[in-house]
Amino acid sequence: MGSGVTDGGRTRPAVCLRAVAPPKWSDGWPRSGHLPHLVIVAKVVIELKRVIATLAVALVGAATLTSPSAAAGIAPYEPTHTGPRVVSSLAALASATVTEGQVKEVAPGGVITYPSVTSCLTVTVRLRGGGLAGAHASLFQVPGELRSDEILGALKQLVGGRPVAAIEVRGAVGAWHPSYFVKALESYGEGEQVPIPQGPDFNGIAQAVSRGLGLPRGLVTVEDVPDGDQIIR
């Protein structure tokens, strides 16, 4: 689970959980006969993260059955804000930190930082004019921020009709089902089947992002990257 992110003096919870592929033991990890106990611990930690991420998604439907809103026959979720959390092109800066559920833009030559990316996906639109527009999509909504099924619409609004050079999707590809961009996990109600990813679906995610932004599929690339901060220039 990602650590909290400090933003304007308050600590924003990081809600990401991530299932990651096992590391390549040939790439910088202890060789046979060197620190075997650390190798065993690393394997256990990796497998634990995989199990936690899978259970977190699989149990969302079950959680709605025991929630007060489900018990009372109330719709399980309604957005609590009236508009997307978007920093428009009029306020584009040289650099921006985009936390979970946010959409921001930087001026040409600027830098976007996506902190604590674990089970999240980031979507960066490279504008032909040189600027960047970025979205940090989270599996589970951070209070007051955008859900996964709102994030692409907000990014599309931010980009507007400006020419786009490329769209880069990075993060925990294996933790995401393409449908999460259309229907967020929080929106599933009692008795509804929650889709669970069976493995990395690079093409499915690329198609979902293409449709959500209303831009050609050929502009979209998808990459699974390790946990941590993403810095895009």
N, C-alpha and C positions, 0 to 999 in steps of 0.2 A: 504494500500500500504506500502511495506517495506521501511525503511529509506535507504539512500545511504550508501554504504560501502566504507570505506577508505582503499585503497590498493596502497602502494608505493607512498604516497603523493598526490594521486589524488582521487577524489570522484567518485566512480562507481555507476551509477543509479541502484536502485533496482526497477525492473519493475513488481514485482509480485503483483497480486491481488488475493484475495482468498474468495471463498464461504465456510463458515464454518457452522457446525451443531450447533444448539442452545446449550448452556451449560446446564448441569443438575442443576436445582435449588437446589437440595438437597446436592450438593457437594460444600460447602463453600460459597454459595451465600446467600444474605439476606433472612431470613425467612419471612413469612407473618406478616406484621405489623412492620417490621424493615426496615427503609430506603426505602419505596416503590418508591420514585422518582428515586433512583439509579437503581432499577430493571427495571423501564420503559425505562430509558436512555439506559441501557445495551441492552435491547431487540431491541430498535430502531437501535443502532449501528450495531448489528449483522445482522439484516435484510438489512441494507444499504450495508454492505460488500457483502452479498449474491447477491443483485441486481447488484452492480457494476461489480462483477466478471462475472456474466451471460451476462450482456450487452457487456463487453469487448470482450468476445469470439464471441457473436452473431453478432457484428458489424464489425468484421474484414473483412468479405466479402464485406460489403457495403463500407468500407473505400477504398478498392481497386478500386471501381468504380470512386471515385473522386480524386485518386492520379494522379500526372502528368504522371507517367509511363504508367498507364492504359489508360489515355486519349490519349497518343501518340502512343498507340499500342505496347509499349515496354514490354518485359517480366517483371513481377512484382518484381522478386528478383533474384539476382545472388550472391553467396558467395563473400565476399570482401577479404577473406584470402585464402591462398594457402594450408594451412595445419592445422590440429587440434591443439587446444591449450592444449597440454598435457605435464605434467611433468613426465618424464619417470622414470622407476625403478632405473636407474643409479643415479638419483638425489633425491631418496627417503630420507625424513628427519624424525625427531622424531615427528614433528607436521606440519600440513598444514591447511591453510584456503582456502576453495574451494568456490568461489563466483559463481554467476549465469553464466552458459555457460562454466565452467571450469572443467577439469579432472586432478586429482593429486593422488599421491601415498605417503604413509608413511611407514616407516620401521616397522618391528615387534615391538610391544609394543607402537607404535605411536598413535597419536590422530588426527582425522580429525574434523575440525569445519566448518559447513555449516552456514553462517550467514544469518539472515533475511529471513528465509524460511516462505513464506506466501502462495502464490498460486503455488509454485514450488514443484518438486519432487526431492529427493536425492536418488542416487543409490550407495550403498556401497558394494563392493565385498570383502569378507573376504578370503584371501589367506591361503592355508593350511600351508604355511611357517610362518604365523603369521602377515604378513603385511596387509595393507588395501589399496584398490584402490577406489576412490570415484568420482562421477560425480554429478553436480548440474544442473538439467534440469529446464529451465525456459519456461513458456508459450510463452513469447515474447522475442526475441533475444536482448541481450545486445550488443551494437555496438562493433565489433571486437572479439566477443566471439562466441561459438558454438550455433547453433540452436538446437531445440528439436529433429530434425530428424538427427542430426549429433553426438549427445552426446553419444549414445550407441556404435556407430562405433569407436569413439575415446577411450571409456573405454575398448572395446574389444581389440583394438590395444595395450593399455597399459598393460592389463592383459596377453596378449599373450597366450602361451600354458601352463601356470603354473596351477597347481591343485587349484581348488576353493572349499572352505568349505561351503560357504553360500553367498547369495545375499540378501541384505536388501533394500527395497524401502520404503521411508517414506516421508510424506508431505501431500499436499492438494489433496488427492485421488479424492474427488468429483469434483474438477475443471478440471480434465484431462480425455480426451477421449484417449483410447489406440492408436488410429491412429496418435496422435501428435508425437509419436516416429518414425513414418514412413514418415509423411508429416507435416512439421511445418506450423503454422498458417500463417507465412509470405509468404509461397509459393503458397497460393491460389490466383488464378487470377480472372479476371472479369467473372461473371456468374457461378463460381464454388460454390457448396454447402459446407459450412464449418460445419463439424460435431460438435455437441454440446453435452456434457455429460448429461445424464438424471439422473445421480446419481452415487455414488461410484461404480466403476467396478473393484473390487479387482482382480478377476481372469483374466479379460481382460488385465489389466496393467501387471500382472505377466507374462502372455503369451507373451505380446509384449516385455518385458524386456528379457525374456528367448530367444526369437527368435533373438533379436537385439544383444545379447551377444554370441549366439551360444552355450548356456549352458542349462542343463536340467531344466525343469519347477519346478521340485521338490526342487531345491536349492533356489527358490525365495519366499520370504515372503513380503507382502505388508501391511503397517500400516498407518492409518490416524492419524496424530499427530497435536497438537496445533501450532499456529504461534510462531515464534521465532527462536533462534539459535538452531542448532542441533550439539551436541558434541558426536562423535562416538569414542569409545575406543576398 
